[in-house]
Amino acid sequence: SPAVSAGGTIQISAANIETQSVPAITPVLGQPYDVLVSGPITGYVQHMGFNATSGVITDLSSFRNGGATAP
């Protein structure tokens, strides 16, 4: 991913994750896949879902390290 400045954020779409993964992910309706975020980071990763029909944004995150460095 690109560098993220202190206090900054980046947003990566599911389509970009799928096409830029090695090997590329071919999504199958109803079949989930896992994404592992690794490396030395200070901060956290969020998984957000957006329902375009209802306009609802949902935080689906399961990991937040609260500023600690992830192993």
DODRENKE-137958 format. One record per residue (C-alpha): x, y, z; residue number from 1. Coordinates in steps of 0.25 Angstrom, whole numbers, plus 5000, padded with zeros to 4 digits. Each point is the difference from the previous one (the first is absolute). Last residue first. Layout:
! residues N
((X Y Z) NUM);
...
***
This chain:
! residues 71
((5017 4968 5062) 71);
((4990 5012 5001) 70);
((5005 5013 5006) 69);
((4991 5005 5010) 68);
((4991 5012 4996) 67);
((4987 4995 5004) 66);
((5002 4986 4994) 65);
((4987 4999 4994) 64);
((4995 4987 4993) 63);
((4986 4994 4998) 62);
((4995 5011 4991) 61);
((4986 4999 4994) 60);
((4997 5015 5001) 59);
((4987 5001 4993) 58);
((4996 5012 4990) 57);
((4985 5000 4997) 56);
((4995 5008 4987) 55);
((4988 4990 4999) 54);
((5003 4995 4986) 53);
((5014 5004 4999) 52);
((5003 4991 5012) 51);
((5014 5004 5005) 50);
((5010 4990 5008) 49);
((5012 5005 5007) 48);
((5012 4991 5004) 47);
((5009 5009 5009) 46);
((5015 4998 5002) 45);
((5007 5006 5011) 44);
((5012 5009 5004) 43);
((5015 4998 5001) 42);
((5003 4990 4989) 41);
((5012 4990 4999) 40);
((4995 4990 4990) 39);
((4988 4992 4998) 38);
((4985 5002 4995) 37);
((4994 4986 4997) 36);
((4988 5000 4991) 35);
((4990 4988 5002) 34);
((4990 4996 4989) 33);
((4985 4998 5000) 32);
((4992 4991 4991) 31);
((4985 5005 4998) 30);
((5003 5005 4986) 29);
((5014 4996 4995) 28);
((5011 5010 5000) 27);
((5012 4997 4991) 26);
((5012 5004 5008) 25);
((5013 5003 4993) 24);
((5012 4992 5004) 23);
((5006 5008 5005) 22);
((4990 5011 5004) 21);
((4999 5012 4991) 20);
((4986 4996 4993) 19);
((4993 4996 5013) 18);
((5005 5011 5009) 17);
((4997 5010 4989) 16);
((4986 4995 4998) 15);
((4998 5000 5016) 14);
((5003 5015 5000) 13);
((5012 5006 5007) 12);
((4999 5012 5008) 11);
((5012 5007 5006) 10);
((5001 5008 5013) 9);
((5008 5011 5006) 8);
((5004 5004 5014) 7);
((5015 4998 4997) 6);
((5001 4998 4985) 5);
((4996 4987 4993) 4);
((5010 4994 4990) 3);
((4993 4993 4988) 2);
((4996 4986 5001) 1);
***
